[in-house]
């Protein structure tokens, strides 16, 4: 599985609000976002 990195945009924010925030609390969201930010920071350091 290839992870395509791109900038987080307004459409992403809208979809997050629409589909996820009403189903999850902030802790669940942080658990999902934290690994993603780790991957992004690892990739940017590796360059």
PDB file of N, CA, C and O in Angstrom:
ATOM      1  N   UNK A   1       0.835  -1.196   0.000  1.00  0.00           N
ATOM      2  CA  UNK A   1       0.000   0.000   0.000  1.00  0.00           C
ATOM      3  C   UNK A   1       0.869   1.244   0.000  1.00  0.00           C
ATOM      4  O   UNK A   1       1.742   1.411   0.851  1.00  0.00           O
ATOM      5  N   UNK A   2       0.618   2.105  -0.958  1.00  0.00           N
ATOM      6  CA  UNK A   2       1.414   3.329  -1.080  1.00  0.00           C
ATOM      7  C   UNK A   2       0.696   4.472  -0.380  1.00  0.00           C
ATOM      8  O   UNK A   2      -0.500   4.685  -0.580  1.00  0.00           O
ATOM      9  N   UNK A   3       1.435   5.202   0.439  1.00  0.00           N
ATOM     10  CA  UNK A   3       0.848   6.385   1.085  1.00  0.00           C
ATOM     11  C   UNK A   3       1.223   7.602   0.246  1.00  0.00           C
ATOM     12  O   UNK A   3       2.400   7.911   0.060  1.00  0.00           O
ATOM     13  N   UNK A   4       0.214   8.272  -0.246  1.00  0.00           N
ATOM     14  CA  UNK A   4       0.449   9.474  -1.040  1.00  0.00           C
ATOM     15  C   UNK A   4       0.342  10.681  -0.113  1.00  0.00           C
ATOM     16  O   UNK A   4      -0.712  10.948   0.463  1.00  0.00           O
ATOM     17  N   UNK A   5       1.448  11.400   0.018  1.00  0.00           N
ATOM     18  CA  UNK A   5       1.458  12.565   0.900  1.00  0.00           C
ATOM     19  C   UNK A   5       1.076  13.809   0.098  1.00  0.00           C
ATOM     20  O   UNK A   5       1.619  14.070  -0.976  1.00  0.00           O
ATOM     21  N   UNK A   6       0.148  14.550   0.638  1.00  0.00           N
ATOM     22  CA  UNK A   6      -0.214  15.829   0.036  1.00  0.00           C
ATOM     23  C   UNK A   6      -0.698  16.755   1.131  1.00  0.00           C
ATOM     24  O   UNK A   6      -0.921  16.352   2.273  1.00  0.00           O
ATOM     25  N   UNK A   7      -0.853  18.016   0.744  1.00  0.00           N
ATOM     26  CA  UNK A   7      -1.283  18.988   1.745  1.00  0.00           C
ATOM     27  C   UNK A   7      -2.727  18.723   2.165  1.00  0.00           C
ATOM     28  O   UNK A   7      -3.582  18.370   1.353  1.00  0.00           O
ATOM     29  N   UNK A   8      -2.962  18.905   3.449  1.00  0.00           N
ATOM     30  CA  UNK A   8      -4.315  18.795   3.996  1.00  0.00           C
ATOM     31  C   UNK A   8      -5.103  20.011   3.517  1.00  0.00           C
ATOM     32  O   UNK A   8      -4.711  21.148   3.779  1.00  0.00           O
ATOM     33  N   UNK A   9      -6.206  19.776   2.820  1.00  0.00           N
ATOM     34  CA  UNK A   9      -6.915  20.921   2.240  1.00  0.00           C
ATOM     35  C   UNK A   9      -8.322  21.071   2.806  1.00  0.00           C
ATOM     36  O   UNK A   9      -8.756  20.292   3.654  1.00  0.00           O
ATOM     37  N   UNK A  10      -9.012  22.078   2.324  1.00  0.00           N
ATOM     38  CA  UNK A  10     -10.337  22.411   2.856  1.00  0.00           C
ATOM     39  C   UNK A  10     -11.320  21.255   2.665  1.00  0.00           C
ATOM     40  O   UNK A  10     -12.163  21.002   3.526  1.00  0.00           O
ATOM     41  N   UNK A  11     -11.208  20.560   1.539  1.00  0.00           N
ATOM     42  CA  UNK A  11     -12.118  19.445   1.286  1.00  0.00           C
ATOM     43  C   UNK A  11     -11.900  18.333   2.311  1.00  0.00           C
ATOM     44  O   UNK A  11     -12.860  17.742   2.805  1.00  0.00           O
ATOM     45  N   UNK A  12     -10.629  18.049   2.630  1.00  0.00           N
ATOM     46  CA  UNK A  12     -10.325  17.044   3.656  1.00  0.00           C
ATOM     47  C   UNK A  12     -10.957  17.436   4.984  1.00  0.00           C
ATOM     48  O   UNK A  12     -11.563  16.606   5.662  1.00  0.00           O
ATOM     49  N   UNK A  13     -10.813  18.702   5.348  1.00  0.00           N
ATOM     50  CA  UNK A  13     -11.364  19.175   6.614  1.00  0.00           C
ATOM     51  C   UNK A  13     -12.883  19.012   6.627  1.00  0.00           C
ATOM     52  O   UNK A  13     -13.465  18.603   7.632  1.00  0.00           O
ATOM     53  N   UNK A  14     -13.516  19.336   5.505  1.00  0.00           N
ATOM     54  CA  UNK A  14     -14.972  19.182   5.399  1.00  0.00           C
ATOM     55  C   UNK A  14     -15.369  17.720   5.569  1.00  0.00           C
ATOM     56  O   UNK A  14     -16.310  17.410   6.301  1.00  0.00           O
ATOM     57  N   UNK A  15     -14.651  16.817   4.893  1.00  0.00           N
ATOM     58  CA  UNK A  15     -14.982  15.399   4.979  1.00  0.00           C
ATOM     59  C   UNK A  15     -14.760  14.868   6.384  1.00  0.00           C
ATOM     60  O   UNK A  15     -15.552  14.068   6.881  1.00  0.00           O
ATOM     61  N   UNK A  16     -13.684  15.308   7.026  1.00  0.00           N
ATOM     62  CA  UNK A  16     -13.436  14.901   8.408  1.00  0.00           C
ATOM     63  C   UNK A  16     -14.598  15.308   9.300  1.00  0.00           C
ATOM     64  O   UNK A  16     -15.104  14.510  10.088  1.00  0.00           O
ATOM     65  N   UNK A  17     -15.009  16.555   9.164  1.00  0.00           N
ATOM     66  CA  UNK A  17     -16.127  17.038   9.981  1.00  0.00           C
ATOM     67  C   UNK A  17     -17.378  16.238   9.694  1.00  0.00           C
ATOM     68  O   UNK A  17     -18.077  15.807  10.612  1.00  0.00           O
ATOM     69  N   UNK A  18     -17.658  16.040   8.419  1.00  0.00           N
ATOM     70  CA  UNK A  18     -18.914  15.400   8.026  1.00  0.00           C
ATOM     71  C   UNK A  18     -18.965  13.944   8.474  1.00  0.00           C
ATOM     72  O   UNK A  18     -19.975  13.501   9.021  1.00  0.00           O
ATOM     73  N   UNK A  19     -17.884  13.192   8.249  1.00  0.00           N
ATOM     74  CA  UNK A  19     -17.950  11.751   8.438  1.00  0.00           C
ATOM     75  C   UNK A  19     -17.397  11.259   9.763  1.00  0.00           C
ATOM     76  O   UNK A  19     -17.827  10.216  10.257  1.00  0.00           O
ATOM     77  N   UNK A  20     -16.450  11.986  10.353  1.00  0.00           N
ATOM     78  CA  UNK A  20     -15.765  11.424  11.508  1.00  0.00           C
ATOM     79  C   UNK A  20     -16.117  12.086  12.818  1.00  0.00           C
ATOM     80  O   UNK A  20     -16.302  11.392  13.818  1.00  0.00           O
ATOM     81  N   UNK A  21     -16.216  13.399  12.851  1.00  0.00           N
ATOM     82  CA  UNK A  21     -16.321  14.063  14.141  1.00  0.00           C
ATOM     83  C   UNK A  21     -17.626  13.746  14.859  1.00  0.00           C
ATOM     84  O   UNK A  21     -17.678  13.775  16.089  1.00  0.00           O
ATOM     85  N   UNK A  22     -18.676  13.444  14.108  1.00  0.00           N
ATOM     86  CA  UNK A  22     -19.924  13.106  14.790  1.00  0.00           C
ATOM     87  C   UNK A  22     -19.924  11.652  15.268  1.00  0.00           C
ATOM     88  O   UNK A  22     -20.798  11.268  16.046  1.00  0.00           O
ATOM     89  N   UNK A  23     -18.963  10.832  14.820  1.00  0.00           N
ATOM     90  CA  UNK A  23     -18.908   9.432  15.227  1.00  0.00           C
ATOM     91  C   UNK A  23     -17.855   9.166  16.295  1.00  0.00           C
ATOM     92  O   UNK A  23     -17.938   8.166  17.007  1.00  0.00           O
ATOM     93  N   UNK A  24     -16.871  10.041  16.414  1.00  0.00           N
ATOM     94  CA  UNK A  24     -15.733   9.776  17.279  1.00  0.00           C
ATOM     95  C   UNK A  24     -15.517  10.913  18.265  1.00  0.00           C
ATOM     96  O   UNK A  24     -15.878  12.060  18.000  1.00  0.00           O
ATOM     97  N   UNK A  25     -14.929  10.584  19.396  1.00  0.00           N
ATOM     98  CA  UNK A  25     -14.518  11.655  20.297  1.00  0.00           C
ATOM     99  C   UNK A  25     -13.076  12.066  19.975  1.00  0.00           C
ATOM    100  O   UNK A  25     -12.408  11.422  19.165  1.00  0.00           O
ATOM    101  N   UNK A  26     -12.604  13.140  20.614  1.00  0.00           N
ATOM    102  CA  UNK A  26     -11.304  13.694  20.274  1.00  0.00           C
ATOM    103  C   UNK A  26     -10.156  12.717  20.517  1.00  0.00           C
ATOM    104  O   UNK A  26      -9.170  12.741  19.781  1.00  0.00           O
ATOM    105  N   UNK A  27     -10.262  11.863  21.527  1.00  0.00           N
ATOM    106  CA  UNK A  27      -9.190  10.907  21.784  1.00  0.00           C
ATOM    107  C   UNK A  27      -9.026   9.926  20.634  1.00  0.00           C
ATOM    108  O   UNK A  27      -7.904   9.601  20.246  1.00  0.00           O
ATOM    109  N   UNK A  28     -10.127   9.460  20.093  1.00  0.00           N
ATOM    110  CA  UNK A  28     -10.053   8.551  18.950  1.00  0.00           C
ATOM    111  C   UNK A  28      -9.441   9.256  17.743  1.00  0.00           C
ATOM    112  O   UNK A  28      -8.642   8.675  17.009  1.00  0.00           O
ATOM    113  N   UNK A  29      -9.824  10.509  17.548  1.00  0.00           N
ATOM    114  CA  UNK A  29      -9.288  11.272  16.425  1.00  0.00           C
ATOM    115  C   UNK A  29      -7.774  11.458  16.600  1.00  0.00           C
ATOM    116  O   UNK A  29      -7.012  11.299  15.646  1.00  0.00           O
ATOM    117  N   UNK A  30      -7.347  11.794  17.814  1.00  0.00           N
ATOM    118  CA  UNK A  30      -5.909  11.947  18.068  1.00  0.00           C
ATOM    119  C   UNK A  30      -5.164  10.649  17.818  1.00  0.00           C
ATOM    120  O   UNK A  30      -4.062  10.660  17.267  1.00  0.00           O
ATOM    121  N   UNK A  31      -5.759   9.519  18.221  1.00  0.00           N
ATOM    122  CA  UNK A  31      -5.115   8.222  17.989  1.00  0.00           C
ATOM    123  C   UNK A  31      -4.920   7.951  16.505  1.00  0.00           C
ATOM    124  O   UNK A  31      -3.954   7.296  16.112  1.00  0.00           O
ATOM    125  N   UNK A  32      -5.825   8.447  15.690  1.00  0.00           N
ATOM    126  CA  UNK A  32      -5.715   8.256  14.239  1.00  0.00           C
ATOM    127  C   UNK A  32      -4.711   9.243  13.638  1.00  0.00           C
ATOM    128  O   UNK A  32      -3.909   8.878  12.779  1.00  0.00           O
ATOM    129  N   UNK A  33      -4.762  10.487  14.097  1.00  0.00           N
ATOM    130  CA  UNK A  33      -3.932  11.533  13.499  1.00  0.00           C
ATOM    131  C   UNK A  33      -2.466  11.421  13.931  1.00  0.00           C
ATOM    132  O   UNK A  33      -1.569  11.688  13.131  1.00  0.00           O
ATOM    133  N   UNK A  34      -2.213  11.033  15.173  1.00  0.00           N
ATOM    134  CA  UNK A  34      -0.845  10.976  15.677  1.00  0.00           C
ATOM    135  C   UNK A  34       0.079  10.101  14.824  1.00  0.00           C
ATOM    136  O   UNK A  34       1.164  10.558  14.463  1.00  0.00           O
ATOM    137  N   UNK A  35      -0.305   8.854  14.482  1.00  0.00           N
ATOM    138  CA  UNK A  35       0.573   8.055  13.624  1.00  0.00           C
ATOM    139  C   UNK A  35       0.803   8.692  12.258  1.00  0.00           C
ATOM    140  O   UNK A  35       1.889   8.571  11.690  1.00  0.00           O
ATOM    141  N   UNK A  36      -0.213   9.369  11.730  1.00  0.00           N
ATOM    142  CA  UNK A  36      -0.055  10.026  10.438  1.00  0.00           C
ATOM    143  C   UNK A  36       0.977  11.141  10.509  1.00  0.00           C
ATOM    144  O   UNK A  36       1.812  11.276   9.615  1.00  0.00           O
ATOM    145  N   UNK A  37       0.921  11.941  11.573  1.00  0.00           N
ATOM    146  CA  UNK A  37       1.894  13.030  11.696  1.00  0.00           C
ATOM    147  C   UNK A  37       3.294  12.466  11.932  1.00  0.00           C
ATOM    148  O   UNK A  37       4.279  13.056  11.487  1.00  0.00           O
ATOM    149  N   UNK A  38       3.393  11.323  12.632  1.00  0.00           N
ATOM    150  CA  UNK A  38       4.695  10.668  12.800  1.00  0.00           C
ATOM    151  C   UNK A  38       5.274  10.253  11.452  1.00  0.00           C
ATOM    152  O   UNK A  38       6.462  10.446  11.194  1.00  0.00           O
ATOM    153  N   UNK A  39       4.438   9.688  10.605  1.00  0.00           N
ATOM    154  CA  UNK A  39       4.883   9.263   9.276  1.00  0.00           C
ATOM    155  C   UNK A  39       5.346  10.464   8.461  1.00  0.00           C
ATOM    156  O   UNK A  39       6.386  10.419   7.805  1.00  0.00           O
ATOM    157  N   UNK A  40       4.566  11.534   8.511  1.00  0.00           N
ATOM    158  CA  UNK A  40       4.915  12.731   7.745  1.00  0.00           C
ATOM    159  C   UNK A  40       6.231  13.327   8.233  1.00  0.00           C
ATOM    160  O   UNK A  40       7.083  13.689   7.422  1.00  0.00           O
ATOM    161  N   UNK A  41       6.405  13.431   9.552  1.00  0.00           N
ATOM    162  CA  UNK A  41       7.649  14.015  10.062  1.00  0.00           C
ATOM    163  C   UNK A  41       8.840  13.107   9.747  1.00  0.00           C
ATOM    164  O   UNK A  41       9.928  13.605   9.458  1.00  0.00           O
ATOM    165  N   UNK A  42       8.655  11.792   9.798  1.00  0.00           N
ATOM    166  CA  UNK A  42       9.719  10.857   9.438  1.00  0.00           C
ATOM    167  C   UNK A  42      10.119  11.047   7.976  1.00  0.00           C
ATOM    168  O   UNK A  42      11.305  11.080   7.647  1.00  0.00           O
ATOM    169  N   UNK A  43       9.125  11.170   7.111  1.00  0.00           N
ATOM    170  CA  UNK A  43       9.397  11.327   5.680  1.00  0.00           C
ATOM    171  C   UNK A  43      10.106  12.641   5.384  1.00  0.00           C
ATOM    172  O   UNK A  43      10.991  12.694   4.531  1.00  0.00           O
ATOM    173  N   UNK A  44       9.719  13.699   6.086  1.00  0.00           N
ATOM    174  CA  UNK A  44      10.352  14.991   5.814  1.00  0.00           C
ATOM    175  C   UNK A  44      11.777  15.020   6.370  1.00  0.00           C
ATOM    176  O   UNK A  44      12.647  15.669   5.789  1.00  0.00           O
ATOM    177  N   UNK A  45      12.031  14.323   7.494  1.00  0.00           N
ATOM    178  CA  UNK A  45      13.398  14.241   8.021  1.00  0.00           C
ATOM    179  C   UNK A  45      14.293  13.402   7.117  1.00  0.00           C
ATOM    180  O   UNK A  45      15.482  13.687   6.977  1.00  0.00           O
ATOM    181  N   UNK A  46      13.725  12.376   6.508  1.00  0.00           N
ATOM    182  CA  UNK A  46      14.516  11.439   5.707  1.00  0.00           C
ATOM    183  C   UNK A  46      15.052  12.075   4.430  1.00  0.00           C
ATOM    184  O   UNK A  46      16.026  11.586   3.858  1.00  0.00           O
ATOM    185  N   UNK A  47      14.430  13.154   3.980  1.00  0.00           N
ATOM    186  CA  UNK A  47      14.880  13.790   2.735  1.00  0.00           C
ATOM    187  C   UNK A  47      16.256  14.393   2.861  1.00  0.00           C
ATOM    188  O   UNK A  47      16.771  14.963   1.899  1.00  0.00           O
TER     189      UNK A  47
END
